[in-house]
Amino acid sequence: MGLVDFEASPEFTAVEKLALRYAVAMTATPVELADGLFNAMRAQFDVRQLVELTAAIAWENYRARFDHAFGCAAEGFSEGAFCPLPPPLLHGEIDQRDDQNGKGETNTHQLQKLAGE
């Protein structure tokens, strides 16, 4: 799988590579998120998407650090297994899915205020 060298991998789109760069930056200690990277993320994702992606990355970092602190090691349950990439969504599918699930009308006033919009 091309995740180890995702920048050179043809398995990821430009947007996926951008999100992976963001995850790598968020995982660094200390976290140093360049303005250019964050601006590129803002250009590609709306506020809701940025919050969800950032929360998911932060949660995985939390879990990894928790496990390291307690010396939790792999138990071999996923030996040789991996999670394949899902097929790419067509433009607009995400918004349509949110509307069908009743998530299309989220109050983002506070998020927009925080994001400076």
C-alpha positions as CSV (number, residue, x, y, z in Angstrom):
1,M,0.0,0.0,0.0
2,G,1.3,3.5,-0.9
3,L,0.6,5.2,2.5
4,V,4.2,5.1,3.6
5,D,5.2,7.2,0.6
6,F,1.8,8.8,-0.2
7,E,3.3,11.8,-1.9
8,A,4.7,9.6,-4.7
9,S,1.9,7.1,-4.7
10,P,-0.6,7.1,-7.6
11,E,-3.2,5.5,-5.3
12,F,-4.2,8.9,-3.8
13,T,-5.8,11.9,-5.4
14,A,-4.4,15.4,-4.9
15,V,-7.1,16.1,-2.3
16,E,-6.3,12.9,-0.4
17,K,-2.6,13.8,-0.4
18,L,-3.5,17.3,0.9
19,A,-5.5,15.7,3.8
20,L,-2.6,13.3,4.5
21,R,-0.2,16.2,4.7
22,Y,-2.5,17.8,7.1
23,A,-2.7,14.6,9.2
24,V,1.1,14.4,9.2
25,A,1.4,18.0,10.3
26,M,-1.1,17.5,13.1
27,T,0.7,14.4,14.3
28,A,4.1,16.1,14.6
29,T,5.4,17.1,18.0
30,P,5.1,20.0,18.5
31,V,2.3,20.6,16.0
32,E,3.4,23.2,13.6
33,L,0.7,23.8,10.9
34,A,2.0,26.0,8.2
35,D,-0.3,28.8,7.0
36,G,0.0,27.6,3.4
37,L,-1.2,24.1,4.3
38,F,-4.1,25.4,6.4
39,N,-5.1,27.8,3.6
40,A,-5.0,25.0,1.1
41,M,-7.3,22.9,3.3
42,R,-9.7,25.9,3.7
43,A,-9.8,26.2,-0.1
44,Q,-10.6,22.5,-0.5
45,F,-12.9,21.8,2.5
46,D,-15.8,23.8,4.1
47,V,-15.8,24.5,7.8
48,R,-17.9,21.4,8.7
49,Q,-15.5,19.2,6.8
50,L,-12.4,20.8,8.3
51,V,-13.8,20.4,11.8
52,E,-14.7,16.7,11.2
53,L,-11.4,15.9,9.6
54,T,-9.4,17.7,12.4
55,A,-11.4,16.0,15.1
56,A,-10.8,12.5,13.5
57,I,-7.1,13.1,13.2
58,A,-6.9,14.5,16.8
59,W,-8.8,11.5,18.2
60,E,-6.5,9.0,16.5
61,N,-3.5,10.9,17.9
62,Y,-5.0,10.8,21.3
63,R,-5.6,7.1,21.1
64,A,-2.1,6.4,19.8
65,R,-0.5,8.5,22.6
66,F,-2.8,6.8,25.2
67,D,-1.7,3.4,24.0
68,H,2.0,4.3,24.0
69,A,1.7,5.7,27.6
70,F,0.3,2.3,28.8
71,G,2.6,0.2,26.6
72,C,-0.4,-1.2,24.6
73,A,0.9,-3.2,21.7
74,A,-0.7,-4.8,18.7
75,E,-2.5,-8.0,19.6
76,G,-2.2,-9.5,16.1
77,F,-5.9,-9.3,15.3
78,S,-5.3,-7.5,12.0
79,E,-2.1,-9.3,11.0
80,G,-1.7,-8.8,7.3
81,A,-5.1,-7.0,7.0
82,F,-5.6,-3.5,5.9
83,C,-8.4,-1.2,5.1
84,P,-8.7,-0.7,1.3
85,L,-9.5,2.8,-0.1
86,P,-13.1,3.4,-0.8
87,P,-14.1,4.2,-4.4
88,P,-14.0,8.0,-5.0
89,L,-17.2,9.9,-4.6
90,L,-18.6,11.8,-7.5
91,H,-18.8,15.6,-7.1
92,G,-21.9,16.5,-4.9
93,E,-22.5,13.0,-3.5
94,I,-21.4,14.1,0.0
95,D,-23.8,17.0,0.1
96,Q,-26.6,14.9,-1.2
97,R,-25.9,12.2,1.4
98,D,-25.9,14.8,4.2
99,D,-29.2,16.2,3.0
100,Q,-30.8,12.7,2.9
101,N,-29.6,12.1,6.4
102,G,-31.0,15.4,7.7
103,K,-27.6,16.8,8.3
104,G,-27.8,19.5,5.6
105,E,-28.9,22.2,8.0
106,T,-26.2,22.5,10.6
107,N,-25.8,25.8,12.5
108,T,-22.2,26.8,11.7
109,H,-22.3,30.3,13.0
110,Q,-19.8,29.7,15.8
111,L,-17.5,27.7,13.5
112,Q,-17.6,30.5,10.9
113,K,-16.8,33.0,13.6
114,L,-13.8,30.9,14.7
115,A,-12.7,30.5,11.1
116,G,-12.9,34.2,10.5
117,E,-15.6,34.0,7.9
